[in-house]
Structure formats: C-alpha cells, structure tokens
Amino acid sequence: MLYLYNSLSRKKEIFKPVKDKRVRMYTCGPTVYAYAHLGNLRTYLAEDLLKRALIFNGYQVKQVMNITDVGHLVSDADSGEDKIELAAKKEKKTSFEIADFYTEYFFSALKKLNIIFPEITAKATEHIKDYINYIKLLEEKGFTYFTSDGIYFDTSKLKDYGKLTGQSFKDLSKNLKAGARIEFSSEKKNITDFALWKFSPQNVKREMEWDSPWGKGFPGWHIECAVISLKYLGNCFQNGKFYPEKFETIDIHCGGIDHIPIHHTNEIAEVESLTKKPMARFWFHVNFLVLKETRMGKSEGNALLIEDIEKNTFSPLAFRYLSLTTHYRMPLEFSFESLKGAENSLREIYNFIENCLWEKKFLKNKQNKAFSLKKYSKDFEEAINNDLNTPQALSVLWNLISRYNKVKKDQKKISQLSPSAVYQLLLSFDKVLGLDFKKIKLPKIKKEVQSMVKERENLRKQKKWQAADNYREKIKEKGYLVEDTIFGPRVTKINE
C-alpha cells in the first residue's frame, strides 16, 4: 500500500483514488515571467517522483498543469503590477512574447531533469471565458462583492476557510495583521478576502485584458488554478458550462509549501463553496530548496538555474539525484559541494550499470543465485510507498551494489551472479528514481583499438610486460583505458 502525507489532515494516510486505479492529479505550474530556478524545479522533481511512484504502483495517472501567463500580481494583497507585464516592460517585449519564451524555457528544464510532462498543460490566457462563467456562479450564490478595483470573494461565507493551514477563520484573520501577509484595503470586508476579477486601471491600457460582465480586466491568480482543475479533472464541465453539483473530488493537488496559506487555501474556497465537496482528497506539498538556510528564490536574489550547474560541468541529473537524497517534505540544502557529491555518486552507479552490461557477456545466468534479489525489490518498494522515502530507497540501491561487488570477489560464488537480473532490477528502481539508467551503453571500441588490445594480450601471454605496458599507453593516447579483470581485458572510453 502507498502511504502519502496529506497536508489537509497533517498525517500519513493510505492512498486510494476516488475511482479504481485511475488518479487525477493537479500540479500548480509556473508563472512564466522569469527563468524557472532550481528552487522551483525542486517542487516539479518531487511531483514527478510522486507521479512515477503512482505508476510504479499500477495506477493510471492523468496530470494537469496550468501555465500562469496572466493574473499573478507582485503582491499577495491583489495589488501591484502583473508579473508578466512588469517583465515585458523591463525586457521591452510584449507580454505574450515573455510568456512564450519562459514557458519554452521551463519545459526545456523539465526535459533536462527527465521529468515526465503532464498529460494536459493549460495556459491561463486560454480559459478566460471559463473564469467568467465560474465567477458568475459564485456571484449567483452570494459569495462575491464589488470594490473599486475588482470582484472579491467573501471568505467569511465559509465556516472552514483556512482549514488547510490548520487555523480557524477567526484565528487566521486575527493572525494575519495588515502589512504582514497582505495589505488591508478599506474596501475589503475581511483581511482574507481575495480578487476573482481585477479591473484594468483607469486610463491605463493593459496588453492582457478582457471584457467581462463587470468591466474590462483580467482574472485573479487563484481562480485560474481552481477553474482549470475543475474543467479537466472534476468531471463537472459539459458543453462549455460548469455543473458544480456533478463535481467529483480530485485525487491529488500538488504544489510548494508556500502555496498553503494563500493560493491553495483560496482555491479550496472557490471550489468547495459551490461543489460542497472536498476539492482534493490529498494535498501534496514540497519544502524549499535553501542556500545557507535561506530559501532560494527570485525575490531573495539567490536563484540559480540549470545553466549555472551545467557551466560548472555538472549534469542536470546530478541535481535530480541530489533532490532524492532528502525527503521532499524536508528543506533541501544546496551547495556545489553537495552537487559534486551527487555527481560522483551518480557516476558510480552508471559505472556499475556499465559493468553489469559487460559482465553479462560472461555470466549468462537468468537468475541471481548468489543472493536473493527479492529482498532488495521489496525493501525498495516499501521505502517508496512510505511517503516517497527516497533517501531510504537510495540506501537499498547502494546496498545492492555493495553486495554484488562483494560477491564478485568470491571465486566460489561469482559464477552464481546474474548481471542481467541485477540490471533489470535497477531499471525497475529507475522507473521511480528517473535517473535515466537506460541511457547507459557499452562504449563502441574502434577496430584499431580492438586490434591493439589483442596484441597487448599476446604480449602479456609471452610475459613481455614492458612491451604490453607500452601498448596500454598507446591505447590511452587513442582515448581508451584498459583494465585487466577476471574475465579478460576491459576497455572503456576516457571521461565517459
């Protein structure tokens, strides 16, 4: 059974989807006004891990991710400029050019990290009509009110507003002092109220604005995710209209822990006020990436990109490995020293896999009789199914490698090893880890080098050690290393 920590209940629970083995999963996507940094990507890596673990357990996953290309303001107080339009002014481009550029960059970063793309990607700007229709429903049920700058949601209408934070509405309102989380406008009925639709400022022409029954403007950030998740996962959208009474609770809603107090709390309010059902059964939240105990972020001025680790000759998958060494609910401390350690560990695993591929030419057993692989398979599955405990899962992998290498030194047991079976087990682990083990192949050796290796072996048989050593150096000059093993000479490419 798969156990996941549920942010709503604040405990680990057995995961069960609403319907059979089908999982409907929503992941909050990026606001595409700047480069996605490593802190952002840590969240998407954890969500990819979750998706892979679900598939590993036999579930069919339908993942929906939004792209916020309008409506995310610089302030949580529903004030200030739109982040996209502000970036457009700075870079002297159109808002649409900015959004397209950073969206493309985001998906290129996901690809480098071997993250499985969502089944559905939904741009916020392509769903304006849907937001308007849903806000109309909220208005009809008395959950909205007008201010001079927009249509707001009245959070006092919900008795359990803020439940995701673990606070009551009364306590939440009391603790959120004006100027701390948000700036309290005199037009707001409650400090926790938020904008569903923002009016375009008077005498100011926005690139991103649309007509609505309430006036020209643009959607609020929270309504975007709420409506997109309802449309594609809630099974309550038919013939261009929402039918909240038909809503089916989503299985999992994901995001960073910074989304809990505001964004996800407000999504819940928008959805559950009309559907009268839980928005999601499980809420999955990922902790921060930190640099010297400070959260990595654009506003903190310490954001690092994929390119920054590539410039330092590290593989993006080394960052993926690093993310697996810390549980997703714990802060992950980043440094180039820790990344170097991750790179070395990953290279050692790759080398072991390459050894298995080479050794299975000589040890052709179908089963590994030297020791049981079932225990390692079971231990790995238990680690993953215990709330995605990747540090423990990696420990299982390393224990397997250590055991194999130890047995290989035992002349009495080496014939009982099955490199092929061990390799297949590692591939099954990688369905969850996503470290791209399949890409590891035996190097192709040039015919000229193969001939030189044979000649070196002839010299060794004749005990012409100096001449054999000279051949080793010549082979090295060609870009290859020769290692003498119990199976014969092993040739590898240098720096591979």
N, C-alpha and C positions, 0 to 999 in steps of 0.2 A: 504493500500500500504506500502511496505517496503522501507524505505529510508536508504541509506548507504552513508557514506562519501567515496568519491573517491579521492585517493591521487593524481591521474593524473590531475583532474580538480580542486582539492583543495576545494571541496564543497560537500554538501549532495545532492544526486540525487535519483530519484525513480529507484529502481532496477527492471530491466527487462532482462531476459536471452535472448540469441540470438534465441533460439528455444523453443517455448511453455513454458512448466513448467519444462523443464529439465535444470539443472545447471551443468556446467563443471567447477570444482574448483581445482586449483593447490595450494598446500601448500609446501613451501620450508622446506625440512626435515632437520634432524640433521647431523652434521659432527661427525661421530662416533669414536672419538679419546679419549673421556673422558666422565665422567658421565654427563648426562643432569641435569642441576641445576634448581632451582626454577625460575630463570630469563628466561631460555629457555622455561620452561614449562608454564610460563605466556602467552607466544605467542600461544602455542598449545591449551591452555584453551580458549583463545579468538577466535581462529579459530574453535574450537569445538562449541563454543557458536554461531558463525555465521552459521555453518552447521545445528545446531539444529533449529535456527531461520528460516532458509530456509525451512526445513522440516515442521516446525510448520505452515508455510505459504502455504503449499501444493506443494512445489517443490520436484522433484526427483533429488538428488544430486549424482554426480559422482566425488569423490575426489581422486586426485592422489598426492602422496607424494614421493619425492625422498629420498634416503639414500646416503649421500655423504661419500663414503668409499675410495675415491681417488681424488687427484687433488686440494684439498683445502690447499694452501700453507700458511705458517705462516705470510707472508707479502702480503698486498694488491698490492704490486709492482710486483706481479708474480715472486717473488724471495724467497729464503729460502727453507727449507725442507718441504716436505709434512707432514701435521699434523699427519696423520695416521702412517707413517713410523717413525716419530720422537717419537711418543708414544710407538711404538713397540721396539725401541732401549732402551728406558727408562725402560720398563717393561720386557724386554728380552723375547718377544714373537714375533710371525710373525705378519705382518700387517693384514692378514686375520683373525687371532685369535683376534686381538684388535678390528677390525671392528665388528666381530660377537658378541663379548662379550658386547660391548657398544650398539650395536643395540638391543640386547635382553634386556639389562637394560632399554633402552629408552622405549620400548613397555611395560615393566612391570610398569614403572612410569605412562604411559598413562592409563593403566588399573586401577591403584590405584586412579587416578583422575577421573575415569568414563568418559574418553574421547572416543568417537566413533572412531574406527580405520578406516583409509581410505580404499576405495574400491580397490585401487591399490597402492602397495608400490613397488618402483622401485630402485634397487641398481645401483649406478653409474657404478660399475665394470661390470655389465651385459649388458652394452649398448655401448661398445667401438666401435663396427662396425658402429653403428648408428651415433656416433660423427664424425667418419672419413668420412662417406658418406655426412654428412651435411657440414663439413668443405670444402669438395671438391666443393660443390655447391657455397659456399661463395668465394672460390678461383676462380671458373669459372667466377663469376660476378665481380671480381676485388676488393673484399673487404679485401683481406689478403696480407701480405708481410712476407718475411723471415727475421729472425735475427739469430745470432749465437746460441740462446738458445730456439728458437721456432717459431711457426707460429702465427702472431699477426693480430688482427682486426684493420683496419684503420678507426678510429672514425670520421675522417674529411670527409669521404664519405657520412655521414648522416647529413642533414641540421638541423634536430631536435634532434640530440644526446643530451642527458641530460634533455629532457623535463620533466621527472618525478621529477627532482629536482627543476623545475621552473626556470632554468637558460639556457641561450643560450650556444651553443658550445664555442663561443668566450669567454663569461663570465666565463664559467666553467673552461676552460683551463687557463684563467688568474688567477682565484682564487685558483686553485689547485697548489700551489707552490711546487716545488720539495722538498721532505723530509717532507711535511706536511701530505698529504694523501698517496702519493706514492713516491717512489724513481725513479727519471727520468733517464732512461738509454739512453746513447748516440745513441743507435741503434733504439730507438723508434722514430717514426715520430712525434707523439703527446703525450703529457703527459697523455692523457686519453686512449690511446691505451692499449689493454689487450691481453693476450695469449689465443689462442684457443687450441693449442697443444704445450706442453713443451717437449723439447728433454732431454733424460736422460743425465746427466753429463758424460763427457768422463772419462773412466777408473773407473767408479763407477757403481756397479751392484745394481739396484733397485729391490725390490721384486715386485713392481707394475709397470710394463712397458710392452708396446705392440708395435708390428711392425706397421708402417704406411707408406704411400707413401712418407712421408717427413723425416722419420727416427724413430728409436726406442724412445719411450717416453710415455707420458700419457696426458689425456685431461685436459684442464683448467676447473676451477670450474664453470664458468658461462655457458659454452656450455652444461654442463650436464643438468642443470635445463631447459634450453631452448629446448633442443632436447627431453627430457623426456616429457615435457608438450606438445610439438608438436606431438609426437608419440601417446600418449594416449588420448589427448583431442582435438587436432587440426583438426582431420578428414582429414589429408593430407598424411598419411602414408599407402602405399599399396604395397604388395608383396616385402617387405624389402626395399622400396625406399620412399624418401620424394618427394612430389609434392607441393612445396610452393604455386603455383598458386591456389591450391584447399583448402588452409588453411581457416578455419573458426575461427574467433576470439573467444578466450576463455572468459567465463563469468567473472570469478574472479581469481585473482592471489594474494596470501597472503604471509605475512612474517613480520619480525620485522622492525621497522623504520630504523635500522642500515643497512638494505639491499637497501634502496632507492638510495643513491648516487653512489654505485658501482655495487653491484650484480644485482639488478633488472634493473638498467639503462643499463647494458651491455647485459642482457638477451633481453631486448627490441631491442637493436641494432642488435643482431644476428638474431632475428626472423623477425623484420619488414624490414630489408634490403633486404630480399628475398621475403617475402609474400606481401609487400606493403600494409599491413592491420594492424590495431591495434592489438598488441599481446593479450591484455585483455581489456574488457570493464570497469571493475572495478579493482582498485588496493587497497588492504585492508592491512593496516599496524598497528601494535600493538606497543605501547610505552613500555618503560623499566620498570623493577622491580628495585627499588632503596633501598639502605640501607643508611640511614642518608645522603640522597641527592646524593649518589654515585651509579652509575649503578652497579647492580650485574653482575659479570662475572668472567670467569676463569682468564683472564689477570689481573683483578683488585684484585684477591686474596681473594675475599669475597663470593665465591659461596657456597650456601647452597643446600643440597639435600633433597629429600623426607625423607630419613632416619633420617636426622637431626631433622625434625619436629616430626617424629614418636618416636625418642629417648626421646623427651620431652613430650611424651604421647598425642600428638595431632594427630587427624585423617587427612589423606591427603585431605579429602573432606572439612575440615575446611579451607585449603588453597584455595580450589576451591571457597568456599563461600567468602573468603576474596577478591579473584580476582573479584568477582561480585559486590563488594561494590564500586569499582572505574571504571569509564568508560575506555574502552580498549584503547582509544586514549590519556589518561592521564597517567603520571607516577604513578605507584602503589608503595607506600612506605611500606616496610616490616619490621615488628618487631615481637618479640614473644609476646609482649603485645597486638598488634593488632590481632595476630593469636589467642590468648586466647579469645579475644572478639568475634572473628568469631566463634570459637568453642562453646562458650556459646550460641551464637545466634542460631547456627545450632542445638544444643541440645534442645533448647527451641522449635524450630519448630518441631523437631522429637517428643518431648513430647506432643505437641499439636496434632500431627497426631495420636499418640497412644491414646490420649483422644478421638479423633473422632471415632476411631475404637471401643473403648469400649462403648462410648455413643450411637453409632448407634444400639446397642442391645436394648436400651430403647426408643430411639427416632427414629421411623422407617418411618418417612416421606420421600417420594420420592423427594418432592420439599421443598426448604427452604423458608417458608412463612414469617419468621421473618424480613427478609430484602432481597433485590434483589441481586443475585449473578452475574447478567448480567453486572452490572456496573464494578465490580471488574475484570471480564473477559475482558471487553472492555478496561479498563484502563491498564491492564497488556499488552494486545496486542499492544496498542498504544505506550507504553513505549519501548517494544522490537522493534517495527517497526520504532521507531525514532532512527535509527543508534545504535541499541542494547543498549539502555539506561538501563542497569541492576540496577544501584542504584535506579532509579525510579520504576523499576519492583519489586524490593525487598520491596520498600515502600508500594506498592499495596498489596503485600503478608502480610506484618505486619499489615496494616490497616484492612485487612480481619480477621486476627486472633484476633485483638483487638475488633473489632465489635462483633464477635461471642462470645468472653468471656464476653463482657459487657451484651449482650442479655441473656446469660446463667444465669446471676444473677437476671434477672427479672422473677419472678414466673409467671407473666401473659403471657409472650412471649416464655418462654423456650420450651413449647410444640410445637411451630411453627418452631423450628430449625430442620434442616436436616443434621446431622453429615456426612451422606453418601454423600450428594450432595456437601458439603464443601470439603470433602476428594477427591472426583472426580475432583473438580476444582483445588485443589492443585496438583494433579497428572498431570493435563494438563499444569500447570505452570512448573512443573518439566521436562516436555519434552524439555524445553528450558534451564532451570537452571542446570539440570543434577546433582542434589544433592541426587539422589537415594532414593526418598521418598518411593518407593515401598518396600524397604528392611525393613521398619518399620512394625513389627508384634506385636500382643499382646503376652506377655510372657506366657509360659506354666507353670501353677501352679501345684506343686506336690499334689497328693491326700491327703497326710498327712497334708500339709499346708491348703488345702481347708477345711478339717475337723476342723482344729484349728480355722479358720476364722468363721465357722458356730457356733462353741462352744462359741467363743468370742461374737457373735451376740446374742446368747441366754443369756449370762451373762449380756449384756447391756440391754436387754429387762427386765431382772429381777432387773435392776439398781444396779448390783454388779460391781460398777465401778473399784474398786481396782483389783478385780479378772480379769476383762476384760483387764485392763492395763497390768497385768502380762502376759496375753496371747499375747498381742501386742509385748511385749519384747521377748517372746519365738519365735514368728513368725519372728521377726527381726533376731534372732540368726540363723534361718534357711535360712537367705539371702533374706527376703522379707519385704516390708513395707506395712502397711495397712493404707489407707486414707478413712475417713468417708465422703461420698458425699450424695447428694440428691437422688442418685439412689441406694445407699447402699454402702457396703464396697468395696473399690477399692484396689486390690493387685498388686504391682509392684515389680520387682526384684531390689535389691540394685545395684547401679553403672551401670545401663543399661539405 
